[in-house]
Amino acid sequence: MAQALRPNTVGGLFATDGKPHPVQDTLLAVTLVLGLVAFVTGFFHHLHLLSSWTGLVGILTGAYGQWISETTRERFGLILGLGASGVGFFLGMAHGGLFGGVIS
């Protein structure tokens, strides 16, 4: 019954290792902000340049953040930011693209 005496340190969605990760946290914040901007502006046809570019940059920062992330908390937030960036990017591409295509 030795396992009954040890605290469960593995559980929890937002578990951290107790160490600071400034680069990963910065990428997490940037990806979430870019994802939110891309997602919201993706629903407006005339903001397709903003949504497509912020979505693309959000996808790139989120992908790099996933590559170097060390905790579940970072990965969870990055996936949310990546999803929002992807939706915003694709909506921006559908509404005119990265370079201002003609909308009919």
N, C-alpha and C positions, 0 to 999 in steps of 0.2 A: 504494500500500500504506500510505497514511497511517492508515487505520483500524486497522491492526495495532499501531500504536504507542499508540493511545488506550486507556485502561482502560474496561471495560464498566461504566458506572455505572447503567444502566437495569435490568439483570437483578436477580433476587432477589425473593422474595415479600414479605419484610419490609424492603424497601428504604425508607430514610427520606431526607429532604432535609437532615438535619443540623441542623435548627432545632427549638427546643422548642415543643411544642404542648400547654400545660397544660390548656386547656379540652377539647380533643379527647381527650386521654389520660384525663381525669377521666370524661368521658362513656363512654369505652370501658370503663373499670374498673367503673363503675356499671352499665352495660348487661350486662356479663359476670356480675357478682354477682347482679343481679336475674334474669337468665336462668337461672342455675344454681339459684337458690332456687325460681323458678317451675317449672322442669322437674322438680326432685326432688319438690317438694310436690304437683305435679299428679297424681302416682300414688297419692296418699292421698285417699280420698273425704272424710274429715272436715276436710281442710285446704284445701277449695276456695276459701274466702275469701282465704287467703294466696296461693295459686297464681294466682288470677284477678287480684288487685290487683297483685301483683308482676309478673305477666306483662304487664298493661296498661301499667304505668309503664315496664317494660323496653322495650316496643315504642315508646313515645313517646320515651324518651331515646335509644334506638338510631336511630330515624328522624331525630331532630334531629342526632345525631352523624354520621349518614351525610350529612346536608345540609351540614355544615360541615367534614367530614373533608378532610384534605389529602394523606395518604399511603396507600399500599396496605396497610400494616400496620394502620392504624386501621380501614380499611374491612373488612379480613379479620376482625378481632376483633369488630367491630360486627355483621357478618353472623352470626357464630356466636352472639353474644348475642341478636340479634333472632330467630333460629331457635329457640333454647331458650325465649325469652320467649313466642314465639307458641305453641309446643307446650304450655307450662305454662298459658298463658292459655286456650287452647281446652279443655284437660283440666279446668281449674277451672270453666269455663263449663258443661261437660258434667256436672260433678258437683254443681252447685248455683248457680253464678253469682256475681256480684259482691255481691249483697245477701242471700245465704243462703236460696235457694229450698228448698223441701221435697224431701228425697230419699226416694224410696219403695223 
